[in-house]
Amino acid sequence: MVYLVPAANGPAMNNKASSGMQPDFLVTHSGGFHADELLSSVILTRLFPKARLVRSRAPEWITAGADRIIYDVGGAYDASARIFDHHQRGAPLRDDGQPYSSFGLIWKHFGADYLAAAGVPQTDIAAIHAAFDAKFVLPVDLVDNGAYDASGPLAPLTLPALLETLKPVFDETGPDAEERAFHDAMAIARSFVEASIARSAAKLRADAVVMQAIAAAGENRVLELPMGMPFRPAVIKAGAEHLLFVVHPRDKDWCLTGIRRADEGFDLRADLPMAWAGLTNEALEAASGVAGASFCHNGRFIAAAKTREAALALAELAVKEAVGEPAV
């Protein structure tokens, strides 16, 4: 059976891939769907919104042709012929020997153009392409190839597992049940792809802001930022080992936070003073001696104040205690 899925909504993306030979068809297999061809479809339907998405296993569709891109079906990997399968003998592997799924192959060949079309600055494309491949694409590839042990209580909550829950149930046998489910699942998959890429792009923008703030801070042990943002990657990249705390505005308040020692875990370079733990408002003002102090988490990794001046005062006291002077 052949299923024709409507082309993706939204404007065409003008970029290197889509300005070349435009495919008339994007071809993947019919039947039950998995995360790899769903996510591949997300990339390709955005790049080629005028192409018709065809889900079929019929030989006339899964044979390479100038008018189509074929993925996750067809029994071959030949980028020049625009066929991207990974089920055959001699299936493609990454340089480190880990297996590709169709998603990895599509991202390898079309990901940079997708990012350019999505408005990612040219200077950031390589970094975001690599980060998305490592953190998002590779896990999908491994799960699809059975190369990742997805057992355990969280296994049903991985993205591939969740996307597969959107398949029709066994007795949902309407003629368009599979295609409706595929289209609905693709919309959800698209939201995850776009959100992940947007987050990666935002992290790079944050790095630039944090680097400037580090330069402005000099030898000060407190880093002041104009808003809440990811800061640890830039702090590590800058080698700013002297920094202990970060201060930034949040809504109408100001936050004081610690800096984690490592990507994993919650161990901080310095904790907030024990005397502040779990206190709020007047009690925290009394314990710290800072008017406007409003909250300190019991875990001593974050505090809040009503003004910038109060947040900086708390930070100064926290630094003094961290380096061996009493905070109060």
C-alpha positions in Angstrom: 0.0 0.0 0.0 1.2 3.5 -0.8 0.4 6.4 1.6 0.8 10.0 0.5 1.3 12.4 3.4 0.6 16.1 3.0 3.7 18.3 2.7 4.8 20.2 5.7 3.1 23.5 6.5 5.2 26.6 6.6 7.3 28.6 4.2 9.9 27.0 2.0 13.5 27.2 3.4 15.9 28.8 0.9 19.2 27.1 1.4 21.9 25.2 -0.4 20.1 21.9 -0.2 16.7 23.2 -1.3 18.1 25.5 -4.0 19.6 22.5 -5.9 17.6 19.7 -7.4 14.2 19.7 -5.7 12.8 16.3 -5.0 9.2 15.7 -5.9 8.9 12.8 -3.3 10.3 12.0 0.1 10.0 8.2 0.4 10.1 6.1 3.5 8.5 2.8 4.5 4.8 2.2 5.2 3.6 0.2 8.3 4.6 0.8 11.8 6.8 3.8 12.4 9.8 4.5 14.5 11.6 7.5 15.8 14.4 7.4 13.1 12.2 7.9 10.0 9.8 10.2 11.9 12.7 12.5 12.8 14.2 12.2 9.3 10.9 13.3 8.0 11.0 16.3 10.2 14.3 17.5 8.6 13.4 16.7 5.1 9.8 18.1 5.0 11.1 21.4 6.3 13.9 21.5 3.7 11.6 20.4 0.9 8.1 21.5 1.8 6.8 21.1 -1.7 7.8 17.4 -1.9 5.2 14.7 -1.3 5.9 12.4 1.6 5.3 8.8 0.4 5.2 5.8 2.7 5.5 2.6 0.8 7.5 -0.6 0.4 6.5 -1.0 -3.3 9.6 -1.6 -5.5 8.7 1.2 -7.8 8.8 3.7 -4.9 11.9 2.4 -3.0 14.1 2.4 -6.1 16.4 5.4 -6.4 15.4 8.0 -8.9 16.2 11.7 -9.7 12.8 12.8 -8.4 13.1 11.4 -4.8 14.9 11.0 -1.6 14.5 7.6 0.0 15.3 6.9 3.6 15.0 4.0 6.1 14.1 1.7 3.3 15.6 0.6 0.0 18.4 -1.6 1.2 21.3 0.8 0.3 23.2 3.9 1.5 24.2 6.0 -1.5 24.2 9.7 -0.9 24.8 10.5 -4.6 21.6 8.6 -5.4 19.9 10.1 -2.4 19.0 6.8 -0.7 19.7 6.5 3.0 19.0 3.1 4.5 20.8 1.3 7.2 19.2 -2.2 7.4 21.4 -3.8 4.8 24.6 -5.9 5.2 27.5 -3.5 5.4 25.3 -0.8 6.9 27.0 2.5 7.5 28.9 3.2 10.7 30.2 6.4 12.2 34.0 6.9 12.4 34.0 5.5 15.9 32.2 2.3 14.8 28.7 3.2 16.2 25.8 2.5 13.9 23.7 5.0 12.0 20.0 4.9 11.7 18.3 6.8 8.9 18.1 9.8 11.1 21.8 9.9 11.6 22.4 9.6 7.8 19.8 12.3 7.0 21.3 14.6 9.7 24.8 14.0 8.4 23.9 15.0 4.9 21.1 17.6 5.4 21.5 18.8 9.0 23.8 21.8 8.2 21.4 23.0 5.5 18.5 22.6 7.9 20.3 24.7 10.5 21.1 27.4 7.9 17.5 27.4 6.8 16.3 27.7 10.4 18.2 30.9 10.8 21.2 29.7 12.7 24.2 32.0 12.1 26.8 30.5 9.8 29.4 30.8 12.5 27.4 28.6 14.8 26.3 25.9 12.4 29.2 23.5 12.8 29.1 23.6 16.6 25.3 23.2 16.8 25.3 20.4 14.2 27.9 18.5 16.2 26.2 19.1 19.5 22.8 18.0 18.2 24.3 14.9 16.6 26.0 13.8 19.8 23.1 14.6 22.2 20.0 14.0 20.2 20.7 12.1 17.0 23.2 9.5 18.2 21.0 8.2 21.0 18.1 7.7 18.5 20.5 5.8 16.2 21.7 3.6 19.0 18.2 2.7 20.2 17.0 2.0 16.7 19.9 -0.4 16.1 19.5 -2.1 19.4 23.0 -0.9 20.3 21.8 0.8 23.5 20.5 -0.9 26.7 17.3 0.9 27.1 16.1 -1.2 30.0 15.2 0.2 33.4 12.3 2.1 34.8 12.9 5.2 32.6 13.1 3.2 29.3 9.5 3.8 28.4 10.1 7.5 28.7 12.9 7.8 26.1 11.9 9.9 23.1 11.9 6.9 20.7 9.7 4.9 23.1 7.3 7.8 23.5 7.0 8.4 19.8 6.1 4.8 19.3 3.3 5.0 21.7 1.6 7.3 19.2 1.1 4.3 16.8 -2.5 3.2 16.3 -3.6 0.5 18.7 -4.2 -3.0 17.4 -7.9 -2.6 16.8 -7.8 0.9 15.3 -8.1 -0.4 11.7 -9.4 2.6 9.8 -8.0 3.1 6.3 -6.1 6.2 7.3 -5.3 5.3 10.9 -1.6 4.8 10.4 -1.2 7.9 8.3 -3.0 10.1 10.8 -0.9 8.7 13.6 2.3 9.2 11.6 1.4 12.8 10.8 0.5 13.6 14.4 3.6 11.9 15.7 5.8 13.9 13.2 4.3 17.2 14.5 5.3 16.2 18.0 8.8 15.0 16.9 9.2 18.3 15.1 8.6 20.3 18.3 11.4 18.4 20.0 13.9 18.9 17.2 13.2 22.6 17.0 13.3 23.1 20.7 16.6 21.2 21.1 18.2 23.2 18.3 16.8 26.5 19.7 18.3 25.6 23.1 21.7 24.8 21.6 21.7 28.1 19.7 20.7 29.9 22.9 23.6 28.4 24.8 26.0 29.8 22.2 24.5 33.2 22.6 24.7 32.9 26.4 28.4 31.9 26.1 29.2 35.2 24.4 27.3 37.2 27.1 29.0 35.3 29.9 32.5 35.7 28.4 32.0 39.4 28.3 30.8 39.4 31.9 33.8 37.3 33.0 36.1 39.8 31.4 34.3 42.7 33.2 34.4 40.8 36.5 38.2 40.6 36.5 39.4 38.9 39.7 36.0 39.4 41.5 34.7 36.1 42.8 31.1 37.1 41.9 30.0 37.1 38.3 27.1 39.4 37.5 24.9 38.6 34.5 22.1 40.7 32.9 19.6 37.8 33.1 19.4 34.1 34.0 21.2 32.0 31.4 23.5 29.0 31.1 26.8 30.1 32.5 28.9 27.1 33.5 30.2 26.2 30.0 31.6 29.6 29.5 33.1 29.8 33.0 34.9 26.5 32.3 36.0 27.6 28.8 37.4 30.8 30.2 39.3 29.0 33.0 37.7 31.3 35.5 38.4 29.0 38.5 38.3 32.0 40.9 34.5 32.5 40.4 32.4 31.2 43.2 28.9 32.7 42.7 26.7 34.2 40.1 24.2 37.1 40.5 21.5 38.0 38.1 17.9 39.5 38.0 14.9 37.2 37.8 11.5 38.8 37.3 11.3 41.4 40.1 13.9 39.7 42.3 17.6 39.0 42.1 19.2 35.5 42.4 22.5 34.4 43.9 23.6 30.9 42.8 26.5 28.7 43.2 28.6 27.2 40.4 28.7 23.4 40.1 32.1 21.8 40.1 31.2 19.2 37.4 28.5 18.6 34.8 27.1 15.8 36.8 26.1 16.1 40.4 25.4 19.1 42.6 28.7 19.6 44.4 29.4 23.4 44.3 32.6 25.4 44.3 31.2 27.1 47.4 28.0 26.7 49.3 26.0 29.6 50.7 26.4 30.0 54.5 24.9 27.3 56.7 23.3 30.0 58.9 21.1 31.0 56.0 19.8 27.5 55.0 16.0 27.4 54.6 15.4 30.9 55.8 13.1 33.5 54.2 12.3 37.2 54.5 12.8 38.7 58.1 14.5 35.5 59.3 17.1 35.6 56.5 17.5 39.4 56.9 18.3 38.8 60.6 20.7 35.9 59.9 22.6 37.7 57.1 22.3 41.3 58.2 21.2 42.2 54.7 18.0 44.2 54.2 16.0 42.8 51.3 17.3 39.2 51.6 14.2 37.1 50.9 15.1 33.4 50.5 17.8 30.8 50.8 17.3 27.2 49.7 17.9 24.6 52.4 20.4 23.0 50.0 22.4 26.3 50.1 22.8 26.5 46.3 20.5 29.4 45.6 19.3 32.5 47.4 17.1 35.5 46.4 16.9 39.1 47.3 14.6 42.0 46.5 17.2 44.2 45.0 20.5 44.1 43.1 22.3 45.7 46.1 21.0 43.1 48.5 21.9 40.2 46.2 25.5 41.6 45.8 25.7 42.1 49.6 24.7 38.4 50.2 27.2 37.4 47.6 30.0 39.3 49.3 29.2 37.6 52.6 29.0 34.2 51.0 32.5 34.8 49.4 34.0 35.8 52.8 32.7 32.6 54.4 33.8 30.5 51.5 37.4 31.8 51.7 37.5 31.4 55.5 36.0 34.6 56.9 32.8 34.5 58.9 29.7 35.6 56.9 28.1 37.4 59.8 
